[in-house]
Amino acid sequence: MAKMVFQTPVSQWNATIFLLCVLSFLLGIDALALLPRSLSTSSVRSPKPVFLLDESVTVFEEALPFDSPGLPADPPGSIGTILKELLYALNVMQDDYFELWQGTWPTSIDWTAAVLGTHVSATLSSLASTSESILASVLSPGDGNAGDELDSIMSRHVFEFENLLSHFFDHLASFYFGENAFGVRNQAYDDMLWVVLGWLENIKLQDLHSELRYTSGGRQAWHASQFRDPAAHRARLFYELASEGWNSFLCDGGMIWSPYLTPYKNAITNELYISASIAMYLYFPGDPIDSPFVLADASDEYPHNPAHLQAAIKGYRWLKNSRMIGRGGLYGDGFHISGWESADKPGTRRCDVLNTMVYTYNQGVILSGLRGLWLANGSQEYLYDGHELIQKVMKASGWPDIFNKGWMGLGRSGIIEEACDSHGSCSQDGQTFKGIFFHHLTEFCRPLRPQEERFLSSSPVSPFTTDDDTTGWQDGFNWHQSQCRTYRTWIEHNAKAALVSRDTDGKFGTWWGRPYRQFDPDGDDDIVNSSFLPPGAVDYRNDDEILEALRASNPPSRVSESGFRNTRQPGEKRAESQETWKHHPPTRNQKMETSPGDYNDRGRGRTVETQSGGVAVLRALYQWTML
């Protein structure tokens, strides 16, 4: 496979405003996060593809926006270059799409906004957890005084580093008040669970940065930790609301998608319930705002409510036995109940009509849940199941045959893809899916954090704690990490494909692997139309008419064709804002419908959701570079 080369589409950045101390040798990235980008057309450059001798792989020529005075340039694909790309992608997402005074991304919808907040928290956690040993090796490879140099740099630039984290954390604090919390309470159960995971991710960031940079040195906690209680309160509230979706009357268990539709037990709601339940068990710090949990005698000072653990175990047991895994070993979308008319006429009461539609996020969310179940339960089977699923996804993307452009079920040429990507027909939902997959893949494979190590080694509720051995988990986790390392090349391949789709403003497209400003609808007709659906599949998540109807009070007849019917009583409405489900295609994309500049200008075009996908895959690559 060709060596990966990154290109930042900005020719120059102001190198005097702020310095990132995580990789302080990247002296030119100062202006990236603290000031709005102000780039004229003369200051950006369209990526130019360079074809290698075999003309089989498109890469980018190296064109870094600046040089670091007095320090060696970053080689292509290095951790420094990857970090630049990640921070640039995050800054575009926040600077171009987030409105601080509104406390949200105005073009998002409620559930995608929750996902966007999750991406920001997770990215900041990745930056905060960068080890000093890695920094030293990058700064001064082969220099015995690297540690001294690192200490000097860290002492000089600690304020710049804190400014970076605080800058983006302020966005998250603003989002707490901008989030449509009242409306989400009356939406589907999966919408509520995205909120749970988002604020737990925020708490994990607070705790991690506080421990690594503050409390471990005997100082007070990071100032952002004062936000811990509100975040925990919202996570608990929405977890309890969503838990009402567990239903044993139909299918002997499992979560239903929405209380307002005919029963549909789908993969995403059940995976979210599993991952949220185990995250509540591991990371929820208690809620002093209302009915706080009594802290258990646990050395990591988390309550570890056993009800959350049992919910996750029960949820995964049901999902694994549900027969929802279909073609290629991938999760289908969900089950209808044949013959169901009402609670009094429930039909077969069995999950016996599978919608075989395959989406990327249905293969991803469960991964963080499986990691958490291993941490809490100790069974290596959870990790085995996760790795098996990842390898099925890689195969369905066409990997390792990167030269085969045929549709393989979840991508082609080794690049992950939604079926709607090639057609340019992805909805706001569909544009969010790939980023979700890579976020949970990254969570599945990330190194342990201090709080997790304490839980495994010394917590009374740890499955590994015995009188004779408190390190029994290490062999299993080392095996897990060794398996994760084998995915590096595939992740790198997908990151490169995402970067190819980026325009001169740094905005990612939804169809990865299609170079910016290359558009040949006639020549590529076979590729565009090759992403066929599995037999029995209904792609309702990318059908705007069906989606809007499902979210309305009186859906048209087309909805029943998809297997859904609205069960809300006459006059019963959700308490939600009018903006909640509104479609917001940017004006520029509407104009390009008749003559798109490239494949990713079709349909909804480049959006905050497609940008989040770029952030997620670059964060994954950044983490894998450090594994």
ZANUFI-123933 format. One record per residue (C-alpha): residue number from 1; x, z, y. Coordinates in steps of 0.02 Angstrom, whole numbers, plus 32768, in hexadecimal, padded with zeros to 4 digits. Example, Ala and Ser with C-alpha at 12.3 -4.5 7.8 and 13.67 -1.06 7.14 Angstrom:
BEGIN
   pos     px     pz     py
     1   8267   8186   7F1F
     2   82AC   8165   7FCB
# end
This chain:
BEGIN
   pos     px     pz     py
     1   8000   8000   8000
     2   803F   7FD8   80AE
     3   808A   8063   8113
     4   8010   80AC   818E
     5   8032   8095   8247
     6   7FC8   80E3   82CF
     7   7FA7   80A1   837C
     8   7F5C   80FE   840D
     9   7EF9   8085   8479
    10   7F2B   80DB   851A
    11   7FCB   8098   8568
    12   7FF2   8131   85CF
    13   7FB5   81E2   85E2
    14   7FE1   825E   866A
    15   806C   82C3   861C
    16   806F   8350   8699
    17   7FC8   83AC   8689
    18   7FCB   840A   85E6
    19   8037   8421   854E
    20   7FFF   843A   849D
    21   8069   84C5   8454
    22   8033   84AC   83A0
    23   80A5   8414   83A3
    24   80FE   8433   8446
    25   8170   83A1   842E
    26   80DB   8331   8458
    27   80FB   8348   8510
    28   8091   82B8   854B
    29   7FEA   82F3   850B
    30   7FCF   836B   859B
    31   7F3E   8316   85F3
    32   7EE0   82F4   8555
    33   7E69   8385   854B
    34   7E62   83D4   85F5
    35   7E31   8344   8667
    36   7DAF   82B9   8656
    37   7E01   8216   8626
    38   7E0C   819C   86B6
    39   7E4D   80FB   866D
    40   7E48   8055   86C5
    41   7E3B   7FB5   8662
    42   7EF3   7F97   8684
    43   7F25   803A   8631
    44   7EDC   8017   8586
    45   7F0E   7F9A   8503
    46   7EAB   7F50   8476
    47   7EF9   7F72   83CB
    48   7F50   7ED6   838A
    49   7F4F   7EC1   82CE
    50   7FF1   7E93   827B
    51   7FEA   7E3E   81D2
    52   8070   7E64   8155
    53   80C3   7DDD   80EE
    54   803E   7DE5   8067
    55   7FB8   7DDF   80F0
    56   7F52   7E56   8088
    57   7F55   7EF5   80EF
    58   7F34   7F04   81A9
    59   7F9B   7F89   8201
    60   7FC0   7FB0   82B6
    61   8063   7F98   8311
    62   80AA   8039   8356
    63   807D   804F   840F
    64   8085   8105   843F
    65   8048   812A   84F0
    66   80E4   8188   8525
    67   818C   81C7   84F0
    68   81BC   827D   84E8
    69   8255   8294   8559
    70   82E7   82DE   84FD
    71   828E   82E3   8454
    72   828A   8265   83C7
    73   81F7   81ED   83C3
    74   8175   820F   833E
    75   8180   819A   82A9
    76   80E0   813D   827B
    77   8071   81A5   820C
    78   80CC   8246   8239
    79   8072   82E9   8254
    80   8094   82D8   830E
    81   8044   822C   8319
    82   7FAF   8264   82B2
    83   7F96   82FA   8324
    84   7F97   8289   83BC
    85   7F13   821B   836E
    86   7EA7   82B0   833D
    87   7EAD   82FF   83EA
    88   7E8B   8258   843D
    89   7DF2   823D   83CE
    90   7DB2   82EC   83F0
    91   7DCC   82D9   84AA
    92   7D6A   8235   84AE
    93   7CDC   8288   844F
    94   7CD3   8317   84C9
    95   7D02   82C0   856B
    96   7C91   8228   8553
    97   7BFD   8274   84F7
    98   7BF2   832E   851D
    99   7B9F   836E   85BC
   100   7BD8   841E   85E6
   101   7B49   8440   865D
   102   7ACB   8414   85D4
   103   7B2D   846A   854C
   104   7B18   83DB   84D2
   105   7B3B   8327   84A6
   106   7AA2   82D7   84FB
   107   7A9D   823E   848A
   108   7A9E   82A7   83EC
   109   7A05   82EA   8393
   110   79F2   839E   835D
   111   7A42   8395   82B2
   112   7ACF   831F   82E2
   113   7AF8   8392   8375
   114   7B0D   8422   82FB
   115   7B85   83B5   8296
   116   7BE6   8385   8332
   117   7C00   843D   835C
   118   7C3D   8458   82AA
   119   7CBF   83CF   82BF
   120   7D01   841A   8360
   121   7D11   84C9   8314
   122   7D65   8486   8277
   123   7DE0   841C   82D9
   124   7E13   84B1   8344
   125   7E2B   8518   82A5
   126   7EA0   8492   8261
   127   7F06   8499   8301
   128   7F09   8557   8303
   129   7F44   8562   824E
   130   7FD9   84EE   8260
   131   806A   8552   821B
   132   8105   8576   827F
   133   8173   853E   81EF
   134   8127   8490   81F6
   135   813C   848C   82B2
   136   81F2   84BE   82A1
   137   8216   8437   8220
   138   81C6   83B3   828E
   139   821C   83ED   832C
   140   82CB   83FB   82E5
   141   82DB   83AF   8237
   142   837A   83E9   81E5
   143   83A5   845E   8274
   144   83CA   850E   8240
   145   8396   854C   82EB
   146   82E8   8502   82DF
   147   8298   85AE   82DC
   148   82F1   85E1   837C
   149   82BC   8540   83D0
   150   8209   855C   8397
   151   8207   860D   83DA
   152   8244   85CD   8482
   153   81C0   8545   8489
   154   8135   85B9   8452
   155   8162   863A   84D4
   156   8166   85B8   855E
   157   80C5   8560   8532
   158   8051   85E1   84E7
   159   7FDE   85D6   857C
   160   7FCC   8519   856B
   161   7F9D   852D   84B5
   162   7F1A   85B0   84DD
   163   7ED9   8542   8568
   164   7EBE   84B5   84EB
   165   7E5A   851F   8472
   166   7DF8   8575   84FB
   167   7DCE   84CE   854D
   168   7D74   8490   84B2
   169   7D30   853A   8480
   170   7CD9   8541   8528
   171   7C78   84A7   84F1
   172   7C41   8503   8455
   173   7C0A   859B   84B8
   174   7BA7   8529   852B
   175   7B57   84D6   8494
   176   7B15   857E   8459
   177   7AA1   857A   84EE
   178   7A86   84BE   84EE
   179   7A54   84B5   8437
   180   799A   8498   841A
   181   798C   8537   83B3
   182   78D2   8549   83D0
   183   78AC   8499   8396
   184   7919   84A1   82FB
   185   78B8   8538   82BC
   186   7825   84C3   82A2
   187   7883   8435   8251
   188   78B9   840F   81A0
   189   791F   848A   813B
   190   79BA   841E   813C
   191   79B8   841C   81FA
   192   79BB   84DA   81FA
   193   7A4C   84E1   8180
   194   7ABA   846F   81EA
   195   7AA6   84F3   8271
   196   7ADC   857D   81F8
   197   7B7A   8522   81C3
   198   7BA4   84F7   8277
   199   7BA5   85A9   82B7
   200   7BFC   85EE   821D
   201   7C85   856D   823E
   202   7C8E   85AF   82EF
   203   7CA3   8661   82AF
   204   7D2C   8629   8238
   205   7D89   85DE   82CC
   206   7D78   867E   8332
   207   7DB6   86EB   82A5
   208   7E45   8678   8274
   209   7E8E   8662   8321
   210   7E78   871A   8349
   211   7ED7   874E   82AE
   212   7F62   86CE   82B7
   213   7F88   86DD   8371
   214   7F44   8785   83A9
   215   7F16   8816   8337
   216   7FA6   87F7   82BF
   217   801A   8820   834F
   218   7FBE   88BE   837E
   219   7F62   886F   840F
   220   7EA8   8869   8434
   221   7E41   87E0   83E3
   222   7E35   8734   8431
   223   7DBC   8738   84C3
   224   7D4A   86BA   846C
   225   7D25   873C   83E6
   226   7CA6   878A   845B
   227   7C3C   86F6   8427
   228   7C3E   872E   8372
   229   7B9C   8791   8375
   230   7B2F   8709   83C3
   231   7B75   8688   8349
   232   7B56   86FC   82B5
   233   7AA6   8720   82EF
   234   7A79   8669   82F8
   235   7AC6   8646   824F
   236   7A65   86D5   81FE
   237   79C1   86A6   8252
   238   79C6   85F1   821A
   239   7A04   861C   816C
   240   796E   868E   8152
   241   78F6   860A   8194
   242   7942   8583   8126
   243   793F   85F1   808B
   244   7882   85E4   808C
   245   789A   8533   804A
   246   78CA   8570   7F9B
   247   7839   8543   7F2A
   248   782A   8570   7E71
   249   7779   8530   7E5B
   250   77B8   847E   7E56
   251   784C   8448   7DEB
   252   7873   84FD   7DBB
   253   78D3   8517   7E5C
   254   7930   84BD   7EE4
   255   7919   84A8   7F9E
   256   7896   8434   7FE5
   257   78CA   83C8   8076
   258   783E   83EC   80F0
   259   77A2   8459   80F4
   260   7749   83CE   8152
   261   7759   8344   80CE
   262   7729   8328   801A
   263   77A6   838B   7FB0
   264   784F   8336   7FA8
   265   78DF   8394   7F57
   266   7973   8338   7F9A
   267   7A2D   8347   7F83
   268   7A5B   836D   8036
   269   79E6   8401   804F
   270   7A1C   8450   7FAB
   271   7AD5   8432   7FCC
   272   7AC3   847B   807A
   273   7A6B   8513   8032
   274   7AF7   852F   7FB5
   275   7B81   8518   8035
   276   7B28   8581   80B9
   277   7B02   860C   803D
   278   7BB4   861D   8002
   279   7BF5   860F   80B4
   280   7B80   869D   80E6
   281   7BC7   8704   8058
   282   7C7D   86E2   8085
   283   7C81   86D2   8142
   284   7BE4   8721   818E
   285   7C20   87BD   81EB
   286   7B77   8812   81FA
   287   7AF7   880A   8284
   288   7AEE   88A0   82F8
   289   7A6E   884A   8366
   290   79E0   8863   82EC
   291   79DE   88C3   8247
   292   7A99   88C3   8227
   293   7ADB   88C9   8178
   294   7B30   8969   8141
   295   7BE6   8940   8126
   296   7C23   894D   8074
   297   7CC6   89A4   804E
   298   7D25   8901   8053
   299   7DD5   88F5   8094
   300   7DB2   8857   80F7
   301   7D22   88AF   8151
   302   7C9E   882E   8128
   303   7BF8   8866   80DB
   304   7BFA   87E8   804B
   305   7B40   87F9   802A
   306   7B28   87D8   7F6F
   307   7A81   8785   7F92
   308   7ADD   86F6   7FE6
   309   7B51   86E1   7F51
   310   7AC1   86E1   7ED6
   311   7A65   8660   7F3E
   312   7AFB   85EC   7F39
   313   7B15   8602   7E7E
   314   7A5D   85E6   7E59
   315   7A57   8551   7ECE
   316   7AEA   84F9   7E7D
   317   7AAC   851D   7DCE
   318   7A08   84C9   7DFB
   319   7A5C   8435   7E4F
   320   7AD4   8417   7DC0
   321   7A46   8418   7D41
   322   79CE   83B1   7DAB
   323   7A09   8306   7D6E
   324   7A21   82D0   7E23
   325   7ACA   8281   7DFB
   326   7AAE   81CB   7DD7
   327   7B0D   8129   7DDD
   328   7BC9   813A   7DE2
   329   7BC1   81F7   7DD3
   330   7B83   8207   7E87
   331   7AF2   826B   7ECA
   332   7A52   820B   7EE9
   333   79ED   823E   7F80
   334   7964   82A6   7F33
   335   78CA   82BE   7EC7
   336   7812   82A1   7EE4
   337   778F   82F0   7E71
   338   7723   826E   7E1E
   339   7668   8286   7E31
   340   7678   8307   7EBC
   341   75E1   8309   7F2F
   342   75DA   83BC   7F6E
   343   7608   846D   7F3F
   344   7567   8472   7ED9
   345   758D   83CA   7E88
   346   764A   83CF   7E71
   347   7658   8344   7DF1
   348   76E1   8359   7D70
   349   7738   83E2   7DD5
   350   77DA   8395   7D97
   351   7865   833E   7DF7
   352   7849   829B   7D9D
   353   7853   8210   7E21
   354   7905   81FE   7E60
   355   792E   81A0   7EFE
   356   79D4   8159   7EC6
   357   7A11   8133   7F76
   358   7AC8   8166   7F8A
   359   7B0B   81AB   802F
   360   7BB9   81EB   8053
   361   7B83   8294   8095
   362   7B27   82BC   7FF4
   363   7BD0   82B5   7F9E
   364   7C25   8323   801F
   365   7BC1   83BC   8052
   366   7BC5   8408   7FA4
   367   7C84   8409   7FA7
   368   7C93   8499   8021
   369   7C13   84F6   7FBA
   370   7C77   84DE   7F1B
   371   7D15   8520   7F6D
   372   7CB5   85B8   7FAA
   373   7C6A   85D7   7EFF
   374   7D18   85D8   7EB3
   375   7D53   8654   7F36
   376   7CBF   86C6   7F18
   377   7CA1   86AF   7E5E
   378   7D4B   8683   7E19
   379   7D12   85F8   7DA4
   380   7D88   8564   7DA3
   381   7CF6   84F6   7D6E
   382   7CBD   84EB   7E22
   383   7D63   849D   7E54
   384   7D5F   8428   7DBF
   385   7CB3   83EA   7DF2
   386   7CEE   83CD   7EA4
   387   7D86   8368   7E71
   388   7D1F   8301   7DF8
   389   7CA5   82D5   7E84
   390   7D31   82A7   7EFD
   391   7D7E   8232   7E7E
   392   7CD5   81DF   7E61
   393   7CC5   81C3   7F1C
   394   7D73   8177   7F24
   395   7D47   8102   7E96
   396   7CA2   80D2   7EE9
   397   7D03   80A5   7F87
   398   7D65   8025   7F22
   399   7E03   808C   7F16
   400   7E8A   8064   7EE5
   401   7E64   7FA9   7EEF
   402   7E77   7F97   7FAC
   403   7E72   7ED9   7FA3
   404   7DC6   7ECB   7F54
   405   7D44   7EB1   7FDE
   406   7CB1   7EC0   7F68
   407   7C33   7F4E   7F7C
   408   7C5A   7FDA   7F00
   409   7BC8   804F   7F22
   410   7C0D   80BA   7FB0
   411   7C88   8045   8003
   412   7D04   7FBA   7FE3
   413   7DC1   7FA2   7FE7
   414   7DD8   805D   7FD4
   415   7D7D   8080   8078
   416   7CE5   80F1   8074
   417   7C48   80A0   80B9
   418   7B8D   80B7   80CA
   419   7B21   8028   808B
   420   7AE0   8012   813C
   421   7B8D   7FFF   818C
   422   7BA9   7F48   8163
   423   7AFA   7F18   819A
   424   7B0A   7F73   8240
   425   7A67   7FCC   8218
   426   7A9C   8083   8210
   427   7A2A   8100   8264
   428   7A68   8195   82C6
   429   7A62   81F4   8222
   430   7AC7   8174   81C3
   431   7B4F   816A   8247
   432   7B70   8224   822E
   433   7B86   8225   8171
   434   7C3C   81F2   8158
   435   7C7B   8276   81D0
   436   7C19   82FA   8170
   437   7C68   82C1   80CD
   438   7D19   82D0   8111
   439   7CF7   8378   8162
   440   7CC0   83C6   80BE
   441   7D4B   836E   805C
   442   7DC6   83BD   80D5
   443   7D75   8467   80C0
   444   7D7E   8455   8002
   445   7E39   8437   8006
   446   7E78   849C   8099
   447   7EF6   8529   807D
   448   7EBA   85DB   8071
   449   7EAD   863F   8112
   450   7EE2   86F5   8126
   451   7E32   873C   8116
   452   7E17   86D9   8076
   453   7EBB   8714   802C
   454   7E8D   87C8   8051
   455   7DE4   87AD   7FFF
   456   7E34   8765   7F62
   457   7EBD   87E7   7F56
   458   7E6E   888B   7F8A
   459   7DB3   8883   7FA6
   460   7D4C   88EC   7F2D
   461   7CD7   8859   7F16
   462   7D60   87DA   7EF3
   463   7D50   878D   7E44
   464   7E0E   8793   7E34
   465   7E2D   884A   7E60
   466   7E5F   88B4   7DCA
   467   7EC6   8950   7DB2
   468   7F54   88EA   7D69
   469   7F52   8847   7DC9
   470   7F1A   881A   7E79
   471   7F69   876D   7E7C
   472   7F0F   871C   7DEB
   473   7EC4   869C   7E60
   474   7F6A   864F   7E91
   475   7F84   85E0   7DF9
   476   7ED5   8598   7E06
   477   7EE5   8577   7EC0
   478   7F92   8529   7EAB
   479   7F48   84B1   7E2C
   480   7EBB   848B   7EA5
   481   7F33   8465   7F33
   482   7F9C   83F5   7EC4
   483   7F01   8390   7E9A
   484   7ED2   8386   7F51
   485   7F7D   833F   7F7F
   486   7F5B   82A7   7F13
   487   7ED2   8271   7F8C
   488   7F49   825F   801F
   489   7F63   81A3   800E
   490   7EA8   8180   8004
   491   7E85   81EC   809D
   492   7F11   8196   80FC
   493   7EC7   80EE   80CC
   494   7E1D   8120   8110
   495   7E68   8168   81AF
   496   7EBF   80C4   81D0
   497   7E1C   8068   81B0
   498   7DC3   80D7   822E
   499   7E4A   80BA   82B1
   500   7E36   7FFE   829B
   501   7D82   800B   82D7
   502   7DB1   8065   8378
   503   7D95   800A   841E
   504   7DFF   8010   84BC
   505   7DA4   80AE   84F4
   506   7DD8   8107   8455
   507   7D28   8101   840B
   508   7D17   80ED   834E
   509   7C9E   8076   82FB
   510   7C31   809E   8266
   511   7C72   8013   81F3
   512   7D25   8045   81D1
   513   7DA5   7FC0   81A8
   514   7D5C   7F3D   821D
   515   7DDB   7F1D   82A8
   516   7DA1   7F2E   835B
   517   7D6E   7E89   83AC
   518   7D6E   7E2A   8309
   519   7CC3   7DE0   82E4
   520   7C9E   7D51   826F
   521   7BEB   7D63   8230
   522   7BEF   7CBB   81D8
   523   7C96   7CD1   8183
   524   7C71   7D83   814D
   525   7BBD   7D68   811A
   526   7BE1   7D90   8064
   527   7C2F   7E37   8094
   528   7BA9   7E65   8112
   529   7B1E   7E4A   8095
   530   7B74   7E8D   7FFA
   531   7B4B   7F46   800C
   532   7AB5   7F49   7F98
   533   7A51   7FE4   7F6E
   534   7A45   8030   7EC0
   535   79A6   800E   7E5C
   536   791E   8086   7E92
   537   7971   80AE   7F39
   538   7914   80C3   7FDD
   539   7987   80CB   8075
   540   790F   812F   80E0
   541   799C   8185   8140
   542   79C8   80DF   8192
   543   7918   80A1   81B0
   544   78ED   80D4   8261
   545   7834   80B0   824A
   546   7827   8122   81B3
   547   7892   81A9   8203
   548   782D   81AB   82A3
   549   778D   81AE   823F
   550   77C6   823E   81D2
   551   77E9   82A2   826E
   552   7742   827B   82BF
   553   7698   82CB   82A5
   554   763E   822E   8268
   555   76B4   81BD   8207
   556   7680   8109   81E1
   557   7660   80C8   8134
   558   7713   808A   811C
   559   774A   813D   8101
   560   76E6   814D   8062
   561   7746   80B8   801E
   562   77E4   8120   8029
   563   7795   81AD   7FC5
   564   776D   8220   8056
   565   76CC   8258   80A6
   566   76B6   82CF   8138
   567   765F   836F   8104
   568   764F   83BF   81AF
   569   759E   83F6   81D3
   570   753C   839B   825C
   571   7570   83DD   8305
   572   760A   8435   82BF
   573   76A6   8405   831E
   574   775A   8438   8320
   575   779A   849C   83B1
   576   7826   8426   83DF
   577   7862   83CD   847B
   578   7833   8318   8496
   579   78EB   82EE   848E
   580   7902   8334   83E0
   581   78EE   8294   837C
   582   78FD   8214   8406
   583   7969   817D   83E2
   584   79EF   8165   8468
   585   7A4A   80BF   8452
   586   7AC3   80A7   84E4
   587   7A93   801D   855D
   588   7B32   7FBC   853C
   589   7B07   7FAF   8485
   590   7A59   7F6F   84AB
   591   7AA7   7EE3   8511
   592   7B1E   7EB6   8486
   593   7A95   7EA1   8404
   594   7A8C   7DE6   8424
   595   7B48   7DC9   842C
   596   7BAB   7E5C   83E7
   597   7C63   7E65   840E
   598   7C8C   7EA2   8360
   599   7C36   7EE4   82C6
   600   7C2B   7F94   830A
   601   7BCD   7F5E   83A6
   602   7B36   7F31   833C
   603   7AA2   7FA5   832A
   604   7AC1   804D   837E
   605   7B75   8020   83A1
   606   7BFA   80A3   83BF
   607   7BAE   814F   83D7
   608   7BDB   8206   83D7
   609   7BAE   8209   831E
   610   7C29   817D   82F5
   611   7CAB   81D6   835E
   612   7C95   8274   82F8
   613   7CBD   8210   825C
   614   7D64   81DF   82A7
   615   7D89   8293   82D6
   616   7D5F   82CF   8226
   617   7DCB   8252   81C8
   618   7E5F   826D   823E
   619   7E4D   8329   8229
   620   7E4F   830E   816D
   621   7EEF   82A8   817A
   622   7F3E   832A   81EC
   623   7F1A   83B2   816D
   624   7F59   834A   80DA
   625   7FFB   832A   8137
   626   8019   83E5   8133
   627   7FE6   8406   807D
# end
